[in-house]
Amino acid sequence: MAGGSVYFLTNRPNGILYVGVTSDLVRRVYEHRSGAVDGFTRRYGLKRLVHFEIFEDIRTAIQREHTVKHWPRAWKVRTIMAANPDWDDLYDTIC
């Protein structure tokens, strides 16, 4: 089975957060950034990739996304701050 990734998008440091899962991180983040994905991320301008985790199995990634979506916001922010304290856009690091 193919791998997958869990990713966090935001519109600005400490802004609105979105957690998603995908089997193709580059393509999916590009879709968000270009506005091709209708819905929450486009409505709030969430284009900055601030955190991602890669898994060998998509099922593990889906379970992780489900878990993270139920975390309090403070836990998500701490996760971002641990690896990306400046909330830099990480999109260029995955292309």
N, CA, C and O atoms as a GROMACS GRO file, in nm:
protein
  380
    1MET      N    1   0.084  -0.118   0.000
    1MET     CA    2   0.000   0.000   0.000
    1MET      C    3   0.089   0.125   0.000
    1MET      O    4   0.194   0.126   0.064
    2ALA      N    5   0.048   0.227  -0.071
    2ALA     CA    6   0.125   0.351  -0.083
    2ALA      C    7   0.125   0.428   0.048
    2ALA      O    8   0.040   0.408   0.134
    3GLY      N    9   0.222   0.517   0.060
    3GLY     CA   10   0.235   0.600   0.179
    3GLY      C   11   0.142   0.720   0.176
    3GLY      O   12   0.065   0.738   0.082
    4GLY      N   13   0.152   0.800   0.280
    4GLY     CA   14   0.069   0.918   0.290
    4GLY      C   15   0.131   1.022   0.382
    4GLY      O   16   0.232   0.995   0.448
    5SER      N   17   0.072   1.138   0.384
    5SER     CA   18   0.121   1.248   0.466
    5SER      C   19   0.006   1.318   0.536
    5SER      O   20  -0.105   1.330   0.483
    6VAL      N   21   0.034   1.364   0.656
    6VAL     CA   22  -0.057   1.453   0.730
    6VAL      C   23   0.007   1.590   0.722
    6VAL      O   24   0.129   1.603   0.738
    7TYR      N   25  -0.074   1.693   0.698
    7TYR     CA   26  -0.018   1.827   0.683
    7TYR      C   27  -0.105   1.931   0.752
    7TYR      O   28  -0.225   1.913   0.769
    8PHE      N   29  -0.040   2.040   0.792
    8PHE     CA   30  -0.109   2.154   0.855
    8PHE      C   31  -0.092   2.274   0.764
    8PHE      O   32   0.019   2.305   0.722
    9LEU      N   33  -0.202   2.342   0.733
    9LEU     CA   34  -0.199   2.467   0.658
    9LEU      C   35  -0.250   2.579   0.747
    9LEU      O   36  -0.328   2.557   0.839
   10THR      N   37  -0.203   2.700   0.719
   10THR     CA   38  -0.251   2.818   0.790
   10THR      C   39  -0.246   2.938   0.695
   10THR      O   40  -0.192   2.929   0.585
   11ASN      N   41  -0.302   3.048   0.740
   11ASN     CA   42  -0.298   3.171   0.660
   11ASN      C   43  -0.191   3.267   0.709
   11ASN      O   44  -0.149   3.357   0.636
   12ARG      N   45  -0.146   3.249   0.834
   12ARG     CA   46  -0.044   3.336   0.892
   12ARG      C   47   0.004   3.272   1.022
   12ARG      O   48  -0.062   3.181   1.073
   13PRO      N   49   0.116   3.318   1.076
   13PRO     CA   50   0.160   3.263   1.204
   13PRO      C   51   0.050   3.273   1.310
   13PRO      O   52  -0.011   3.378   1.329
   14ASN      N   53   0.027   3.162   1.377
   14ASN     CA   54  -0.075   3.153   1.481
   14ASN      C   55  -0.216   3.185   1.430
   14ASN      O   56  -0.302   3.229   1.506
   15GLY      N   57  -0.238   3.161   1.301
   15GLY     CA   58  -0.368   3.188   1.241
   15GLY      C   59  -0.458   3.065   1.242
   15GLY      O   60  -0.440   2.974   1.323
   16ILE      N   61  -0.553   3.064   1.151
   16ILE     CA   62  -0.646   2.953   1.137
   16ILE      C   63  -0.567   2.829   1.094
   16ILE      O   64  -0.476   2.839   1.011
   17LEU      N   65  -0.601   2.713   1.150
   17LEU     CA   66  -0.531   2.589   1.116
   17LEU      C   67  -0.624   2.492   1.044
   17LEU      O   68  -0.743   2.482   1.072
   18TYR      N   69  -0.565   2.421   0.949
   18TYR     CA   70  -0.634   2.313   0.879
   18TYR      C   71  -0.543   2.191   0.881
   18TYR      O   72  -0.423   2.203   0.853
   19VAL      N   73  -0.596   2.076   0.913
   19VAL     CA   74  -0.522   1.950   0.912
   19VAL      C   75  -0.580   1.862   0.804
   19VAL      O   76  -0.702   1.841   0.798
   20GLY      N   77  -0.494   1.810   0.717
   20GLY     CA   78  -0.539   1.723   0.610
   20GLY      C   79  -0.450   1.602   0.594
   20GLY      O   80  -0.344   1.593   0.656
   21VAL      N   81  -0.493   1.510   0.510
   21VAL     CA   82  -0.417   1.389   0.479
   21VAL      C   83  -0.420   1.369   0.329
   21VAL      O   84  -0.519   1.401   0.263
   22THR      N   85  -0.311   1.316   0.273
   22THR     CA   86  -0.303   1.295   0.129
   22THR      C   87  -0.201   1.187   0.097
   22THR      O   88  -0.112   1.157   0.177
   23SER      N   89  -0.216   1.129  -0.020
   23SER     CA   90  -0.116   1.034  -0.069
   23SER      C   91  -0.011   1.104  -0.156
   23SER      O   92   0.090   1.043  -0.192
   24ASP      N   93  -0.035   1.230  -0.190
   24ASP     CA   94   0.058   1.308  -0.274
   24ASP      C   95   0.066   1.450  -0.218
   24ASP      O   96  -0.012   1.538  -0.256
   25LEU      N   97   0.160   1.472  -0.128
   25LEU     CA   98   0.169   1.598  -0.056
   25LEU      C   99   0.194   1.718  -0.149
   25LEU      O  100   0.128   1.821  -0.135
   26VAL      N  101   0.287   1.705  -0.241
   26VAL     CA  102   0.318   1.818  -0.331
   26VAL      C  103   0.195   1.858  -0.410
   26VAL      O  104   0.161   1.976  -0.417
   27ARG      N  105   0.129   1.761  -0.471
   27ARG     CA  106   0.009   1.791  -0.551
   27ARG      C  107  -0.100   1.854  -0.467
   27ARG      O  108  -0.161   1.953  -0.507
   28ARG      N  109  -0.126   1.796  -0.350
   28ARG     CA  110  -0.237   1.844  -0.267
   28ARG      C  111  -0.212   1.985  -0.216
   28ARG      O  112  -0.303   2.068  -0.218
   29VAL      N  113  -0.092   2.014  -0.170
   29VAL     CA  114  -0.063   2.149  -0.122
   29VAL      C  115  -0.069   2.247  -0.240
   29VAL      O  116  -0.118   2.359  -0.223
   30TYR      N  117  -0.021   2.208  -0.356
   30TYR     CA  118  -0.032   2.293  -0.474
   30TYR      C  119  -0.178   2.325  -0.504
   30TYR      O  120  -0.211   2.439  -0.537
   31GLU      N  121  -0.266   2.225  -0.493
   31GLU     CA  122  -0.408   2.249  -0.516
   31GLU      C  123  -0.465   2.351  -0.418
   31GLU      O  124  -0.542   2.438  -0.457
   32HIS      N  125  -0.426   2.340  -0.292
   32HIS     CA  126  -0.471   2.439  -0.193
   32HIS      C  127  -0.418   2.578  -0.228
   32HIS      O  128  -0.493   2.676  -0.226
   33ARG      N  129  -0.290   2.585  -0.260
   33ARG     CA  130  -0.226   2.715  -0.287
   33ARG      C  131  -0.285   2.783  -0.411
   33ARG      O  132  -0.295   2.906  -0.416
   34SER      N  133  -0.322   2.704  -0.511
   34SER     CA  134  -0.374   2.761  -0.635
   34SER      C  135  -0.523   2.792  -0.628
   34SER      O  136  -0.579   2.852  -0.720
   35GLY      N  137  -0.588   2.751  -0.519
   35GLY     CA  138  -0.731   2.776  -0.504
   35GLY      C  139  -0.818   2.674  -0.574
   35GLY      O  140  -0.939   2.695  -0.588
   36ALA      N  141  -0.758   2.564  -0.620
   36ALA     CA  142  -0.833   2.462  -0.692
   36ALA      C  143  -0.925   2.381  -0.600
   36ALA      O  144  -1.019   2.317  -0.647
   37VAL      N  145  -0.898   2.385  -0.471
   37VAL     CA  146  -0.978   2.310  -0.374
   37VAL      C  147  -1.083   2.403  -0.314
   37VAL      O  148  -1.049   2.498  -0.244
   38ASP      N  149  -1.208   2.376  -0.343
   38ASP     CA  150  -1.316   2.458  -0.290
   38ASP      C  151  -1.341   2.420  -0.143
   38ASP      O  152  -1.323   2.305  -0.104
   39GLY      N  153  -1.381   2.516  -0.064
   39GLY     CA  154  -1.417   2.486   0.074
   39GLY      C  155  -1.340   2.568   0.175
   39GLY      O  156  -1.304   2.683   0.150
   40PHE      N  157  -1.315   2.507   0.290
   40PHE     CA  158  -1.257   2.575   0.406
   40PHE      C  159  -1.124   2.643   0.375
   40PHE      O  160  -1.105   2.760   0.409
   41THR      N  161  -1.032   2.571   0.312
   41THR     CA  162  -0.900   2.629   0.289
   41THR      C  163  -0.905   2.747   0.193
   41THR      O  164  -0.833   2.846   0.212
   42ARG      N  165  -0.986   2.740   0.092
   42ARG     CA  166  -0.998   2.852  -0.002
   42ARG      C  167  -1.071   2.970   0.062
   42ARG      O  168  -1.031   3.085   0.043
   43ARG      N  169  -1.176   2.940   0.136
   43ARG     CA  170  -1.254   3.045   0.202
   43ARG      C  171  -1.167   3.129   0.296
   43ARG      O  172  -1.183   3.251   0.303
   44TYR      N  173  -1.076   3.065   0.367
   44TYR     CA  174  -0.994   3.136   0.466
   44TYR      C  175  -0.851   3.163   0.420
   44TYR      O  176  -0.769   3.211   0.498
   45GLY      N  177  -0.819   3.133   0.296
   45GLY     CA  178  -0.688   3.164   0.240
   45GLY      C  179  -0.575   3.086   0.305
   45GLY      O  180  -0.467   3.141   0.330
   46LEU      N  181  -0.598   2.960   0.333
   46LEU     CA  182  -0.498   2.876   0.400
   46LEU      C  183  -0.404   2.817   0.295
   46LEU      O  184  -0.437   2.717   0.231
   47LYS      N  185  -0.288   2.878   0.278
   47LYS     CA  186  -0.193   2.839   0.174
   47LYS      C  187  -0.054   2.809   0.227
   47LYS      O  188   0.031   2.760   0.153
   48ARG      N  189  -0.030   2.838   0.353
   48ARG     CA  190   0.104   2.822   0.411
   48ARG      C  191   0.116   2.684   0.476
   48ARG      O  192   0.048   2.655   0.574
   49LEU      N  193   0.203   2.600   0.421
   49LEU     CA  194   0.230   2.468   0.478
   49LEU      C  195   0.328   2.487   0.594
   49LEU      O  196   0.443   2.525   0.573
   50VAL      N  197   0.282   2.459   0.716
   50VAL     CA  198   0.368   2.484   0.833
   50VAL      C  199   0.413   2.356   0.904
   50VAL      O  200   0.500   2.361   0.990
   51HIS      N  201   0.354   2.242   0.868
   51HIS     CA  202   0.395   2.116   0.930
   51HIS      C  203   0.348   2.001   0.843
   51HIS      O  204   0.240   2.006   0.784
   52PHE      N  205   0.430   1.898   0.836
   52PHE     CA  206   0.386   1.776   0.768
   52PHE      C  207   0.459   1.657   0.828
   52PHE      O  208   0.570   1.669   0.880
   53GLU      N  209   0.394   1.542   0.820
   53GLU     CA  210   0.449   1.416   0.867
   53GLU      C  211   0.427   1.314   0.757
   53GLU      O  212   0.318   1.307   0.700
   54ILE      N  213   0.528   1.235   0.727
   54ILE     CA  214   0.521   1.136   0.620
   54ILE      C  215   0.515   0.996   0.680
   54ILE      O  216   0.587   0.965   0.775
   55PHE      N  217   0.427   0.913   0.625
   55PHE     CA  218   0.407   0.777   0.672
   55PHE      C  219   0.422   0.679   0.556
   55PHE      O  220   0.388   0.711   0.442
   56GLU      N  221   0.472   0.560   0.584
   56GLU     CA  222   0.489   0.459   0.480
   56GLU      C  223   0.356   0.400   0.434
   56GLU      O  224   0.346   0.351   0.322
   57ASP      N  225   0.256   0.405   0.520
   57ASP     CA  226   0.126   0.345   0.490
   57ASP      C  227   0.017   0.452   0.501
   57ASP      O  228   0.008   0.520   0.604
   58ILE      N  229  -0.064   0.467   0.399
   58ILE     CA  230  -0.170   0.569   0.400
   58ILE      C  231  -0.267   0.548   0.515
   58ILE      O  232  -0.323   0.644   0.568
   59ARG      N  233  -0.288   0.422   0.554
   59ARG     CA  234  -0.381   0.395   0.664
   59ARG      C  235  -0.329   0.454   0.796
   59ARG      O  236  -0.408   0.502   0.878
   60THR      N  237  -0.200   0.451   0.814
   60THR     CA  238  -0.140   0.512   0.933
   60THR      C  239  -0.156   0.664   0.928
   60THR      O  240  -0.184   0.727   1.030
   61ALA      N  241  -0.138   0.723   0.810
   61ALA     CA  242  -0.155   0.867   0.794
   61ALA      C  243  -0.300   0.908   0.822
   61ALA      O  244  -0.324   1.009   0.887
   62ILE      N  245  -0.395   0.829   0.774
   62ILE     CA  246  -0.537   0.860   0.796
   62ILE      C  247  -0.569   0.854   0.945
   62ILE      O  248  -0.642   0.939   0.997
   63GLN      N  249  -0.515   0.755   1.014
   63GLN     CA  250  -0.538   0.744   1.158
   63GLN      C  251  -0.476   0.862   1.232
   63GLN      O  252  -0.536   0.917   1.325
   64ARG      N  253  -0.355   0.901   1.191
   64ARG     CA  254  -0.289   1.016   1.254
   64ARG      C  255  -0.370   1.143   1.232
   64ARG      O  256  -0.388   1.222   1.326
   65GLU      N  257  -0.420   1.164   1.111
   65GLU     CA  258  -0.502   1.283   1.084
   65GLU      C  259  -0.624   1.283   1.175
   65GLU      O  260  -0.657   1.386   1.235
   66HIS      N  261  -0.690   1.170   1.186
   66HIS     CA  262  -0.809   1.160   1.271
   66HIS      C  263  -0.775   1.196   1.416
   66HIS      O  264  -0.850   1.268   1.482
   67THR      N  265  -0.663   1.147   1.464
   67THR     CA  266  -0.620   1.176   1.601
   67THR      C  267  -0.590   1.324   1.618
   67THR      O  268  -0.638   1.387   1.713
   68VAL      N  269  -0.511   1.380   1.528
   68VAL     CA  270  -0.470   1.521   1.538
   68VAL      C  271  -0.590   1.615   1.529
   68VAL      O  272  -0.593   1.717   1.598
   69LYS      N  273  -0.687   1.583   1.447
   69LYS     CA  274  -0.805   1.669   1.433
   69LYS      C  275  -0.883   1.679   1.564
   69LYS      O  276  -0.957   1.775   1.584
   70HIS      N  277  -0.867   1.582   1.652
   70HIS     CA  278  -0.935   1.586   1.781
   70HIS      C  279  -0.850   1.649   1.893
   70HIS      O  280  -0.896   1.661   2.006
   71TRP      N  281  -0.728   1.687   1.862
   71TRP     CA  282  -0.644   1.753   1.960
   71TRP      C  283  -0.694   1.894   1.987
   71TRP      O  284  -0.757   1.955   1.900
   72PRO      N  285  -0.669   1.947   2.106
   72PRO     CA  286  -0.693   2.090   2.129
   72PRO      C  287  -0.598   2.173   2.041
   72PRO      O  288  -0.491   2.127   2.003
   73ARG      N  289  -0.639   2.294   2.010
   73ARG     CA  290  -0.557   2.382   1.927
   73ARG      C  291  -0.417   2.399   1.984
   73ARG      O  292  -0.319   2.400   1.909
   74ALA      N  293  -0.405   2.412   2.115
   74ALA     CA  294  -0.274   2.433   2.179
   74ALA      C  295  -0.177   2.320   2.145
   74ALA      O  296  -0.058   2.346   2.127
   75TRP      N  297  -0.224   2.196   2.136
   75TRP     CA  298  -0.136   2.084   2.102
   75TRP      C  299  -0.087   2.096   1.958
   75TRP      O  300   0.029   2.068   1.929
   76LYS      N  301  -0.176   2.139   1.869
   76LYS     CA  302  -0.137   2.156   1.728
   76LYS      C  303  -0.033   2.267   1.716
   76LYS      O  304   0.066   2.253   1.644
   77VAL      N  305  -0.055   2.376   1.787
   77VAL     CA  306   0.040   2.488   1.784
   77VAL      C  307   0.174   2.443   1.839
   77VAL      O  308   0.278   2.478   1.782
   78ARG      N  309   0.175   2.368   1.948
   78ARG     CA  310   0.302   2.317   2.004
   78ARG      C  311   0.374   2.226   1.905
   78ARG      O  312   0.497   2.229   1.896
   79THR      N  313   0.300   2.146   1.832
   79THR     CA  314   0.359   2.059   1.731
   79THR      C  315   0.428   2.141   1.623
   79THR      O  316   0.540   2.109   1.582
   80ILE      N  317   0.362   2.246   1.578
   80ILE     CA  318   0.421   2.335   1.477
   80ILE      C  319   0.544   2.404   1.534
   80ILE      O  320   0.650   2.406   1.471
   81MET      N  321   0.531   2.461   1.653
   81MET     CA  322   0.640   2.537   1.714
   81MET      C  323   0.764   2.452   1.740
   81MET      O  324   0.876   2.503   1.735
   82ALA      N  325   0.746   2.324   1.768
   82ALA     CA  326   0.860   2.237   1.796
   82ALA      C  327   0.953   2.223   1.675
   82ALA      O  328   1.075   2.217   1.691
   83ALA      N  329   0.896   2.218   1.556
   83ALA     CA  330   0.978   2.198   1.436
   83ALA      C  331   0.989   2.322   1.347
   83ALA      O  332   1.079   2.330   1.264
   84ASN      N  333   0.898   2.418   1.364
   84ASN     CA  334   0.892   2.534   1.276
   84ASN      C  335   0.850   2.657   1.357
   84ASN      O  336   0.741   2.710   1.336
   85PRO      N  337   0.934   2.702   1.449
   85PRO     CA  338   0.894   2.810   1.541
   85PRO      C  339   0.861   2.943   1.473
   85PRO      O  340   0.789   3.025   1.530
   86ASP      N  341   0.911   2.965   1.352
   86ASP     CA  342   0.881   3.089   1.280
   86ASP      C  343   0.760   3.075   1.187
   86ASP      O  344   0.726   3.169   1.116
   87TRP      N  345   0.697   2.959   1.188
   87TRP     CA  346   0.581   2.931   1.103
   87TRP      C  347   0.615   2.957   0.955
   87TRP      O  348   0.532   3.008   0.880
   88ASP      N  349   0.737   2.920   0.915
   88ASP     CA  350   0.778   2.937   0.776
   88ASP      C  351   0.695   2.848   0.685
   88ASP      O  352   0.647   2.742   0.727
   89ASP      N  353   0.677   2.891   0.561
   89ASP     CA  354   0.608   2.810   0.461
   89ASP      C  355   0.705   2.702   0.414
   89ASP      O  356   0.812   2.733   0.361
   90LEU      N  357   0.671   2.577   0.434
   90LEU     CA  358   0.758   2.464   0.403
   90LEU      C  359   0.737   2.408   0.263
   90LEU      O  360   0.799   2.308   0.228
   91TYR      N  361   0.653   2.470   0.185
   91TYR     CA  362   0.620   2.416   0.053
   91TYR      C  363   0.745   2.396  -0.033
   91TYR      O  364   0.758   2.294  -0.100
   92ASP      N  365   0.837   2.492  -0.032
   92ASP     CA  366   0.958   2.481  -0.114
   92ASP      C  367   1.047   2.365  -0.071
   92ASP      O  368   1.128   2.317  -0.151
   93THR      N  369   1.034   2.319   0.052
   93THR     CA  370   1.117   2.208   0.100
   93THR      C  371   1.066   2.074   0.051
   93THR      O  372   1.138   1.974   0.060
   94ILE      N  373   0.943   2.068   0.001
   94ILE     CA  374   0.888   1.940  -0.046
   94ILE      C  375   0.884   1.930  -0.198
   94ILE      O  376   0.859   1.822  -0.252
   95CYS      N  377   0.909   2.040  -0.268
   95CYS     CA  378   0.904   2.040  -0.415
   95CYS      C  379   1.031   1.984  -0.476
   95CYS      O  380   1.042   1.977  -0.599
   0.00000   0.00000   0.00000
